[in-house]
Amino acid sequence: MLILLILVELMVMSVSLLIFLVFRIINLEFYLIYYLVFIVCEAVLGLRILVMIVRFRGNDLYYIFNIRKF
């Protein structure tokens, strides 16, 4: 799960670089702030879900986590 979150963040960072380059060409860099706010919210939600899984299932029971139980 942690590797999946890291891969999603890597993908988001590469997209943000592309958006920055495009916005820089057309002089709209201030719209990048809105995108960065959504990136932070998405990262916080992903980490919160990971913390909830560890708290409710325990570290040693993490391997038996099943998404169908929710």
C-alpha positions as CSV (number, residue, x, y, z in Angstrom):
1,M,0.0,0.0,0.0
2,L,2.8,2.4,0.8
3,I,4.5,1.6,-2.5
4,L,1.3,2.4,-4.3
5,L,1.0,5.7,-2.5
6,I,4.6,6.6,-3.4
7,L,3.9,5.7,-7.1
8,V,0.8,7.9,-7.1
9,E,2.8,10.8,-5.7
10,L,5.5,10.3,-8.3
11,M,2.9,10.4,-11.0
12,V,1.3,13.5,-9.5
13,M,4.7,15.3,-9.3
14,S,5.5,14.5,-12.9
15,V,2.1,15.9,-14.0
16,S,2.7,19.0,-11.9
17,L,6.0,19.6,-13.6
18,L,4.3,19.4,-17.0
19,I,1.5,21.7,-15.9
20,F,4.1,24.2,-14.6
21,L,5.9,24.2,-17.9
22,V,2.7,24.8,-19.8
23,F,1.5,27.5,-17.4
24,R,4.9,29.2,-17.6
25,I,4.7,29.5,-21.3
26,I,1.3,31.2,-21.2
27,N,2.1,33.2,-18.0
28,L,-0.4,31.6,-15.7
29,E,1.8,30.3,-12.9
30,F,-0.6,31.3,-10.1
31,Y,-3.0,28.6,-11.2
32,L,-0.4,26.1,-10.1
33,I,-1.1,26.9,-6.5
34,Y,-4.6,25.5,-6.8
35,Y,-3.2,22.3,-8.2
36,L,-0.6,22.0,-5.4
37,V,-3.4,22.4,-2.8
38,F,-5.2,19.4,-4.4
39,I,-1.9,17.4,-4.4
40,V,-1.5,18.1,-0.7
41,C,-5.1,17.1,0.1
42,E,-4.7,13.9,-1.9
43,A,-1.4,13.0,-0.1
44,V,-2.9,13.6,3.3
45,L,-5.9,11.4,2.5
46,G,-3.7,8.6,1.3
47,L,-1.6,8.7,4.4
48,R,-4.6,8.9,6.6
49,I,-6.0,5.8,5.0
50,L,-2.7,4.0,5.6
51,V,-2.7,5.0,9.2
52,M,-6.3,3.8,9.7
53,I,-5.4,0.4,8.2
54,V,-2.4,0.0,10.5
55,R,-4.4,1.1,13.6
56,F,-7.5,-1.0,13.0
57,R,-5.7,-4.1,11.6
58,G,-2.4,-4.0,13.4
59,N,1.1,-4.3,11.9
60,D,1.3,-8.0,12.1
61,L,-2.2,-8.5,10.6
62,Y,-1.7,-6.1,7.7
63,Y,-1.2,-9.0,5.2
64,I,-4.8,-10.2,5.7
65,F,-6.4,-6.9,5.0
66,N,-9.3,-7.4,2.6
67,I,-11.0,-4.4,0.9
68,R,-14.3,-6.3,0.8
69,K,-14.7,-6.0,4.5
70,F,-15.4,-2.3,4.4
